[in-house]
Amino acid sequence: MKSGRSDPRQLSLEDGFWAIPKPPQLLPGSLAYSDELCGALSHALKETPLSRGEVAARMSDLAAAEISEATINAWTARSKGGHRFPFGYAAAFEAATGSIVLQQLLASKRGSLVLIGQEARDARLGQVRRRIAALREEERSLMGGRRK
């Protein structure tokens, strides 16, 4: 499986910085992203070394459902608007393709950031260090600026 970061717009802590995402303005139609979903699915399918048939078979196993290559083709065809990708298959699709494109797409629509593995650990460590610093500052304040 590939690294979880197949979308170059997804910043990483490995890059040395990342922007704090802001929730997009919620306007009528702003969360209608069927075309983007088709694009994300297609991108993941192009990036995986597996064929669409192999992805379908792996998804079928993981989701305990019958998913065919034709179904995957319908999900990725913008012209087949009536064939919407079921959210319940998102985890199976990502596991089968080795991607996180669906998590990234949803996160981008809600102003979130997807952190995987070491990135998540590093972010949590930063939170803990900020809490420790705040507690030390509170301690100094309570002691009137004196240290024991």
N, C-alpha and C positions, 0 to 999 in steps of 0.2 A: 504493500500500500504506500501511496505517496504521502508527503507531508500534507497536513490538513489545510494548508494555505494555498489554494490554487487560484485565488482571485488576487491579482496584483494590487487592487485597491485596498485590500485588507492589510492594515499595518500590523507590524509585529514588534514586540519588545526587543527582538533580536535586531531590529533596525535602529535601535538606540532611542527611539521616541515613538509616540503614537498620539494621535489627536483624540481629544475627548469628544466622542460623538454627541451630536445634538439631535434631539427628536425633530423630525421634519414637521413643518407646519401642516396641520390636518385640514385639508381643503376638500371640497367635493371631488371625488374620483382619485384623490392622491394615494389611496391604498388599492387601487385597481392595477395590479401588476402582472396580469396573465402573460403578457409578452416577455417580461423580464423572467418570469418563472420558466417559460419554455426555453429561454436563452440560458438560464442557469443549469437546467437539466441537460441541455445539449452540450454545454461547456464541460460538465462533469463526464458525460459519455465520451467526448472527444479525448479527454485527458486520461481516462482509465485504459489500462492495457487490455481489458476484457472486451469482448464483443457485446453487442446489445443483447443477444441471446443468452450469453453467460451472465450478464447483469440481471436479466429477467429471471433466470433460474435461481440465482443467488437470492434475489429479492423474494421469490416464491418461497424458498426455504425459510428465510428469516421472518417473513410476515405471515407464514402459514396461510398463503393465499395463492391462487392461480394467476400469475402475471406473465403475460406473453411478450415476445419481442414486438408484435404488432401493437400491443397496448402501450409499450414504451414509445414506439414510433408515433402513436396518436398523441401521447402526452407532450411530445416535443414539437409537434407540428402546429405552428401558429394558425394554419388554415383550419384546424380541427378544433374550433372553439368549444364544441360540446364535450370534448374529452378532457376534463380537468384532472389534474394530478391530485390524488387524495392525500391530505395531510397525514393520515394514518400510516402512509408508506414512506414518509420522509426519512425516518431513521434507517429503514431497510435500504432505501436508495443510496443514502450516504455511505452506509457500511459496505454495500456492494460495489460502489464506485471508488471508495477510499477518499471521498471529498467531504467538504463542509459547506458546499455552495448554498444549500437551502437554509442552513443556519445563518450564513452571512447575509443572504437576501432578506430574511425576516428581520435580522438585527438591524440592517440598514433602514428598514421601513419604520423601526421603532426607536431609533437613536441609540442602539446598543452596540457593543463590540464583542466579538467572539474571541475568547482566549482559550487555547488548548494546551494541556500538559504543563510544561515548564513556564509558559507565559502566564497561565492561571496561578501557578505557585508564586511566581515573582510579583504578580499584582497583589495577591493576598499578603505576601511578606511586606510589601509597601504599606498596606493598610495597617498591619500590626505595628510597624515602625512609627507610623504617624500617631497611632493611639499611645504608644509608649512616650513619644515626644510630648504629646498633649498632657499626659499624666505627670511627666517631669516638670512641665511648665506650671501645672496646677500645684504641684508639691512646692516649687520655689515660691509661688505666690502665697501659699498658706504659711510658709515659714518666714514670710516677710523679706524674701530675697536672701536669707541666710541658708547655708548648708551646714549640716551637722558634721 
